[in-house]
Amino acid sequence: MRAWDPEVDETMASADLLLHPVRLRIVQALLGGREMTTADIRAEVTGVPPATLYRQIAALADGGVLEVAAARKVRGAVERTYRLRTEAASVGPEEAAGMTRETHARAFLTFVSGLLADFDRYLAAAGPEPGAEPGAAGVDLARDMAGYRQAALYLTDEELADLLADLRAVLEPRLALRPGGDRVRRLLTTVLMPAPEGPRPR
C-alpha cells in the first residue's frame, strides 16, 4: 500500500470514495480520534466479509482518508493501526456543488443507512426489552441521554450563519476532548436543509 501523497491524491477523497456503505461505516467507526487496527475495525464493522473490509480499508488509506498511526510485526505479518484524517473525511463544498441531484440522493441514502445501522447497534447493545426479564436493562433513552428530534426555524441567511458560528463555538472544545475516565463515545448527527415552502404563519 503506497503512502498518501497530497500532490497525487488531492481528488481521491471524493463522494464516490466516502459515500460507499462499507467505507462510510469504517469512517464512522474511527470518528472521535480513535485509533484502530484492522482487527478492531472488523470487530466493529460487522456483517462484512473480511476480504471486502480489507479492500475498503485499503481504498480509504490509498485515498488519504486514513493514515497509519502505528505498525508492528505480529506473527510475521505487519499489523497497522489506522486513524482518520478528519480534514479528508468529508465532501468539500466545491465537489458538493458539482454533484447531480441523483448523486445527492444516493449520498444521502448512504448517510441515512449508516445512521440506521448505528441506531440498530445501540438498540442491540442495550439488551432485552424492558419487562422481558427481571433486572434486564433494556433501552433507556433518558438514562443514555440519547434521542432524535426535528425542529423548524425561521431564519435569514445571516441569522443562520450566526447560529452555525455559535454551534461551532460550543462544539469545538468538546470535539477536542480525548477518550478517558468516564467519557462515553457519543454520536451527534446533523442534517440541515431548507423546508419546502408551505402556508406562511399569520
N, C-alpha and C positions, 0 to 999 in steps of 0.2 A: 504494500500500500504506500503510495507516494505521499510526501509531505505536502501540506497545503501551501500554495503559493498565490498570494493575492493578485499578482500580475497575470497569472494564468487563469485563476478560478473566480474572478470577480463577478461573473454572471452565473455561477453554479448554484448559489443559494437562492433558487428561483421558486416560484409557486409550484412548478412540476416536481421539484426536489422535496419541498417541505410538505406540501399538501397531498401526501400519499398516506393511506390509512396506517400502515405499519410504521413508516418513518415518523409520522406525527406522534404516534404513541411513544416511540423512542425519545423524541424531543421532550414530550410532556413528562416522561419518567425522570429526565435529567434536570428539569426546572428546579430553581431554588439553590443553585450552586452545588448540586450533588455530583459526586464522582463515583462512577460505577464501572465494574468490569463487564465483559460480555456475559459472563455467568450471572452477574447481578441483574443486568438488563433482561436476560432471558427469564429469570425468576419473576420479574415484574410484568413484562410484556408477554402474557400467557396466550396460549392458543395459536401461536405462530410456529410453523416448522423451523427447526434450528437453522437449516441452510438458508431459508428465506430471511430470517432475522439477521444472520451474519452478513448476508449480502446487502441488506438495507443499512446496517451499521457502517459497512464499508463505503456505501454510497454517500452517507452523511459525512463521514470522515474525509473522503476524497473531495466533497463539495465544500469543505471548510466549515461545516456546521458543528462538527465535533472535533475536538483536539485530544491528543493523548496527554493525560496528566502524569502518567507513570507507566512503566513497563518492567516486568520481571520474568525470569525463567521459571516455569513450572513444569516439571517432568519433561524437560527438553523442548517445550514449546514456550513461546513468548505470550504472556498474559498482559493485555493492555488495559489500563484504566482510563476511561473517557470522561470528559466534561464538555458542557455545552459552551460554544462561543455565542453568547447571548446576542451580540450585535449582528450575527449572521443568521440567527434562527427566526427570522421574520421576513415577510414580503415587504419590500420598501415601497414608498408612495409612488415612485416613478413606474415601477413594474405593475403595481396595482392599477394605476391609471391606464395601462395598456392591456389589461385583461378584458376579455369579452364577457358579455352577460352570462353565457354558458359556463365559462371558466369560473366566474364568481359563484355561480350556483353550485358547481361541483366542489369548489373550495369550501364553501360554507357547509355543504352537506358533510364533507370530510371532517370539518371542525366540530360540527354538532355530533357526529357519530363518535368522535373521540370523547366528547363531553358525556355522552350517554354511557360509554364504556367506563369512564371514571366513576360515574354515579352508581353503576351496577356493581363495581368493585367495592365502593363504600358500603352499599347495602349488604353485599355478601359478607364483608368483614364484620358487620355489626352483629351477626349471629342470628338465632331464631327470632321469629316474630314475638312481640310482647304477648305474654299469656300462653305461649306454646309449652313452656316448662317453668316450674318454679325456679326463680333465680336467673332465668335467661335475660341477657342484656337487651338484645333486640335493637331496633333503630330508634334513636332518640335525637331528633334534630336540635332540640333545646340544649341537651347535655353537650352535644358536639359543636354547638354554635354554628350549625350548618343551615342552609336554606336556599330557596330560589324564589325570586320575585321580579316583577316588572313595574316600572313607573313611567308615566308620561310627563314631560316637562315642556313648557312653552318658553323658548329661549331664542334670543337673537344670536347670530354668529359670534358676536363679541362676548355675549354672556356665556355661550357655550365654551369659548376659548378660555374664559376666566375659570369656569368650572373645571375644565381639564387641567389647567395650571394648578388649581387648588388640590385636585386629586393627586397629581404628581408630587406636590409638596408633602402630602400626607403619606403617600406610599413609599417614596424613595428611601427614607431612612429605615423603613421596615423591610423593604426588599434587600437591604444590605445586611440584615441580621443573619448570622450563620447558625447551623444546627447546633444543639447542645442544651443541656439541662432539661427543663420541662417543655421546651419548644416542640410543637407538633407541626409537621408539614401540612399546609392548608392550600387549597387551590382557589384562587379568586379569578373568575372568568368574566369578561366584559363583552357586551355586544351593544353597539351604539349606532342608531340609524334614524333618519327622518321617518316619521309616521305618515302613512297615506292621509291626504287631506280629507277630512270629513266636515260635518257642520261645525262652524266656529261657535265657541261658547258665547252666550249673550252677556 
